[in-house]
Amino acid sequence: MLESYFIRPETVDRIRGSWLSAAIERYLAWLESQSYSARCVIHRVPLVVRFGEFARKRGATDIAELLSHVDAFVQHRRRIRRGHQFRSNTARRQFEYDIRGPLEQFCTVVQVVPPSDPDAACPFRGRARGFFEYLREERGLRSTTIDSYRVQLSRFEQYIADRKIELDQLSPTVLDGFVAEQRLHISARSLGVPCTVLRVFVRYLFRQRILRQDLSTSLDGPRTYALSEVPRSISTEDVERTLSSIERRSMVGRRDYAMLMLLVVYGLRAREVAALTLDDFDWRMNKLHVRSRKAGRADVYPLTTEVGEAVLDYLRHARPTTNDRRVFFRATAPRTAVTHRTVSTQAKVCLRRAGVTVPRAGSHTLRHSCAQRLVDAEFSLKVVGDFLGHRHAASTRIYSKVAIEALREVALGDGEAML
C-alpha cells in the first residue's frame, strides 16, 4: 500500500522501520477509505513518522502514550523553522493546526484516544478535566451547548498559554484582558457568550479549590438592549441572485444549492439543516419533517417542488455512498456529515460571491430574509413565529421591525390619523 504513494524504496523502508509502522498502515487504510487525496497522504504519513521518532526520544514506549507528546512536538516544529517569523497570529495558528490536526486524527484512528471518552480533546483537560463532565451530568447541557463551551475555552486556553499564566494565577485583570481582546472581533451582543462561559468556568474552578476566590462576580457581560437591532435580512432580488450564482454542475454546488433552498424557503437554522436525515423527507406525502429544533420541538412542512428537486439532484448526483442516514456530507475527505458551521460558512461564501453586502453574513441572513418575506405577505407575528419554530412569542417581536412598507406609511402619513 505504501508503494502506491511513495516512489523511493528508502522512504518506504523508513516508514516500515518505524515503531509505529503497524499503526501507520491502519491509518493509511483509513485515509484511503475516507477518499483523502494522494497529496494529503504524502504529507501526513511522513509527519506521523517524525512524530513517532520524536516521542520515542522523549521516552514513549507504547502507542497509548503518544497523545501526551503532541503539544511538545508542535512547539518543536515551530522552533526548527530557522527563525522564520509568522506574518500574523492567524498564520501561526494555521501552522500549528496543520501539525496538530493530523497527529490528533492519527491518534483517534488508531484508538489512542478512546471513543468512549468525550472529554479527551477538551481544553484544560489536564488541569480541570472534570469540567465538561460537570456540564453534561450536573448542569444537563446539550452536546451543542457543550461544543460552544469547548470553542470558547480553547480560545481562553490559548490566550493564557501565550502569556504563560497558570489556572491558579487567574485574576480579574486576566479575564478582562481576554474579554477585551474578544471584543475586537465580535459584537457586544455576541460578547455575552464568552462572558457566560468564563463565568461558569471560574465558578467551577473555585468550587474545586483551584482558585482561592470566586472570580465570576468580576465578569460583567456587555450591556445590551432588547429589540435594539434590525434583523440582517436581504431583499428577494438578492436572494435570487445568491441562488443563481451557485455553480450547480459541481458536487459542492449541488449540495450548497439544496442547503440554501432549505434556509430560504423554510427559514431553518443551520443546525436543523445539518441534522436532516433521509427519513425526514416523506416523498409520497410531500412532507418535510424537522425533528431537531430548539427546545425539543418537531415541525412538519409541505415539501415544495423547488426544494424537493434541489435535494433530489444532490442525492442522485453528488451525495457520497454511505450507510449514514444524514443528508448532507462534506465534498472532500473525510466524507463525514456536514456540521452547522459548514452550513453557515457556505451560506456566507455564496452571499459574498454574489456580491451581497450584509453585516455578519451567514445562514441566519437567509432565515431573516424568510421572515421578512412572511411579514411582507402580511402574515401575523404568531404565524411567523410558528413557521420559524419559535417557542415564545417574544422571540418573534424583532421581526416587527422589518415591516418596512408599513413603517414607511406611518412615517410619511398624517400623524393625526394615528390619534
HELIX and SHEET records of a PDB file:
HELIX    1   1 LEU A    2  SER A    4  5                                   3    
HELIX    2   2 PRO A    9  ARG A   16  1                                   8    
HELIX    3   3 SER A   21  SER A   33  1                                  13    
HELIX    4   4 ALA A   38  LYS A   57  1                                  20    
HELIX    5   5 ILE A   63  HIS A   69  5                                   7    
HELIX    6   6 VAL A   70  ARG A   79  1                                  10    
HELIX    7   7 ASN A   89  VAL A  109  1                                  21    
HELIX    8   8 PHE A  131  GLU A  133  1                                   3    
HELIX    9   9 TYR A  134  GLU A  138  3                                   5    
HELIX   10  10 SER A  143  ASP A  162  1                                  20    
HELIX   11  11 LEU A  167  GLN A  169  5                                   3    
HELIX   12  12 PRO A  172  ARG A  183  1                                  12    
HELIX   13  13 GLY A  192  ARG A  207  1                                  16    
HELIX   14  14 SER A  216  SER A  218  5                                   3    
HELIX   15  15 THR A  236  SER A  244  1                                   9    
HELIX   16  16 MET A  251  TYR A  266  1                                  16    
HELIX   17  17 ALA A  270  ALA A  274  1                                   5    
HELIX   18  18 LEU A  278  ASP A  280  5                                   3    
HELIX   19  19 LYS A  294  GLY A  296  5                                   3    
HELIX   20  20 THR A  305  HIS A  317  1                                  13    
HELIX   21  21 HIS A  340  ARG A  353  1                                  14    
HELIX   22  22 SER A  363  ASP A  376  1                                  14    
HELIX   23  23 LEU A  381  LEU A  388  1                                   8    
HELIX   24  24 ALA A  393  VAL A  402  5                                  10    
HELIX   25  25 ILE A  404  LEU A  412  1                                   9    
HELIX   26  26 GLY A  415  MET A  418  5                                   4    
SHEET    1   A 3 PHE A 281  ASP A 282  0                                        
SHEET    2   A 3 LYS A 287  VAL A 290 -1                                        
SHEET    3   A 3 ASP A 299  PRO A 302 -1                                        
END                                                                             
